[in-house]
Amino acid sequence: MTCFPSLFGRKLDSATQRSAELDDELSGIHNVTFYTYKELRIATDDFSPTNKIGEGGFGSVYKGKLKRGQMAAIKVLSSESRQGVKEFSTEIQVISEIVHENLVKLYGCCVEGNHRILVYNYLENSSLEKTLLARGHNNIQFSWRTRTKICIGVARGLAYLHEEVRPHIVHRDIKASNILLDKDLTPKISDFGLAKLIPPNMTHVSTRVAGTIGYLAPEYAIRGQLTRKADIYSFGVLLIEIVCGRCNTNTRLPIEEQFLLERTWELYERRELVGLVDTELNGNFDAEQACRFLKIGLLCTQDSPKLRPSMSTVVKMLTGEIDIDDNSITKPGLISDFMDLKVRSNTPKAKPESIPTSYNYASSGSYNLDATSSTSAGSSQATMTFTSAYARSM
C-alpha cells in the first residue's frame, strides 16, 4: 500500500521530482510490501526516542511492531541524507531479490511524499561494532566458538552475493557496523545502499568511491576501480577485528599498535600472531585455528587484488577444507598508507580543488570517505603510494 502524489496539472518541485524518480525506479519491483507512513508511525509509537536503536549519516533506525505482530527495524532516511534516490532504490532492488541466512531480510518500504523508509527484520543483538568492538552489550559472551560462527557466516553471505547471485553483487561497505546479529548471534550482512551489480562480462566497474577507510581496498580507494576483490579486502579487515576484538584503528594506543592490519603483518613476520587474539577470551580458544583465521585475513588484504582468494575459497579455508600456504601470503595494503594520503592531501601546498575528497573522523577511529577517483596532478603524489603495486596487478 502506498500513496503517490498526482504529478499532473502543476509545476514539479524538487521533492515531487524525487518522488517521481522513485516511482520510475520502483515500478518494476513486485515482491516488496509498500507501507503507509501512518502504519510505520503507529508501529514506532510516533517514532518515539525510546524506540530508536540506531543513528547515522543516513538518518535513524527505530524498533517497531507491525500490524501482524512482526518486530521490525525501521530505517528512516533524513531529508539531508546522502543516500539519494538511486541508493535508496538500489538497496530495495538488491535485497528484495535475494534470500540467504546471512543477509538481512527486507520486509518492505514506504515512499510517501518526501518520506523514504526501509523496513527490515528486527535483529535483537545490534551490530558487531556496538557489541564486540565497543563492548556495548556486556551480556553477550563472544566465545571463540561464537566468533568462528560469525566469521564463517559473513563469509558465506558474501560468497553468495559474489558467486551465486546473477548479476554478481559487490556490497562496497563491509564493516563491523553493517554486520547485525540475531537472537542466536547468527550474523546478517546489512545496508545495501552502496551495492553495485557486476555483469558477468565485466572485470570491474569504475565508480564513485564510498566506504570507510580502514576497510577500503587501496585499488578501489585510489582508482575507483571496483571488483569483488574490494569486498574481500574489507572482509579480511573485519575477520582480523573479530579475532582480535578491537577496531582496525585506535589512535589511543601506542603508535606501533594503532593500526591493526599493520600490527598483524608485523607479528606474522615475527611468528607471534597468537599474541593478537582478544584477551577477553582468557585463553579459551583454539590457537591454531585463531592463527589460521588471522592468516586468512592477511591473504584477503594483500596489496595485489589478484592474489586475494575468492570468497568461496575463503569459506573453505575458514572451515579447514583447504590448507593455507604461508608462502602465498604477501604484504597487505596498509591503512597507514591511507593516513599518509590524508595528511599529504591536507598540507598547505596542495590546492584545495586538487583532491576532491572529504574525510569525516568517526568515533570508531575510522575515516568515512565519499569521493571520486583522484587523477589530477595535485593528487599524483598521493596516488604513487599504491601505483607501483597495481600497475602490475590490474
HUDA-V121630 format. One record per backbone hydrogen bond with DSSP energy under -1.0 kcal/mol. CO is the residue of the C=O (numbers start at 1). NH is the residue of the N-H. Records with the same first field share a line. If there is no record, write none. Layout:
# HUDA-V121630
CO: NH / NH
This chain:
# HUDA-V121630
13: 17
14: 18
15: 19
16: 20
17: 21
18: 22
19: 23
20: 24
21: 25
22: 26
26: 29
33: 109
36: 40
37: 41
38: 42
39: 43
40: 44
41: 46
42: 45
43: 65
44: 48
48: 51
49: 52
51: 63
54: 61
58: 78
59: 56
60: 76
61: 53 / 54
62: 74
64: 72
66: 69
70: 66
71: 122
72: 64
73: 120
74: 62
75: 118
76: 60
78: 81
82: 84
84: 88
85: 89
86: 90
87: 91
88: 92
89: 93
90: 94
91: 95
92: 96
100: 103
102: 189
105: 121
107: 33
108: 119
109: 35
110: 117
112: 115
115: 112
116: 77
117: 110
118: 75
119: 107 / 108
120: 73
123: 126
126: 181
127: 131
128: 133
129: 134
130: 136
137: 140
141: 143
143: 147
144: 148
145: 149
146: 150
147: 151
148: 152
149: 153
150: 154
151: 155
152: 156
153: 157
154: 158
155: 159
156: 160
157: 161
158: 162
159: 163
160: 164 / 165
161: 169
168: 198
170: 196
175: 178
176: 128 / 129 / 179
178: 190
179: 128
180: 188
181: 125
182: 185
186: 182
188: 180
189: 104
192: 195
196: 170
198: 168
199: 202
205: 226
209: 371
211: 369
212: 215
217: 221
218: 222
219: 223 / 225
220: 224
224: 207
226: 205
227: 230
228: 232
229: 233
230: 234
231: 235
232: 236
233: 237
234: 238
235: 239
236: 240
237: 241
238: 242
239: 243
240: 244
241: 245
243: 278
248: 260
250: 253
254: 257
258: 250
259: 263
260: 264
261: 265
262: 266
263: 267
264: 268
265: 269
266: 270
267: 272
268: 271
272: 275
273: 276
274: 277
278: 281
279: 282
281: 284
283: 285
286: 290
287: 291
288: 292
289: 293
290: 294
291: 295
292: 296
293: 297
294: 298
295: 299
296: 300
297: 301
301: 333
304: 307
305: 308
310: 314
311: 315
312: 316
313: 317
314: 318
315: 319
316: 321 / 322
325: 328
326: 329
331: 303
334: 337
335: 339
336: 340
337: 341
338: 342
339: 343
340: 344
341: 345
342: 346
344: 347
347: 350
351: 354
355: 357
360: 368
362: 365
366: 362
367: 213
368: 360
369: 211
371: 209
376: 379
377: 380
379: 383
380: 384
382: 385
383: 386 / 387
386: 390
387: 391
390: 394
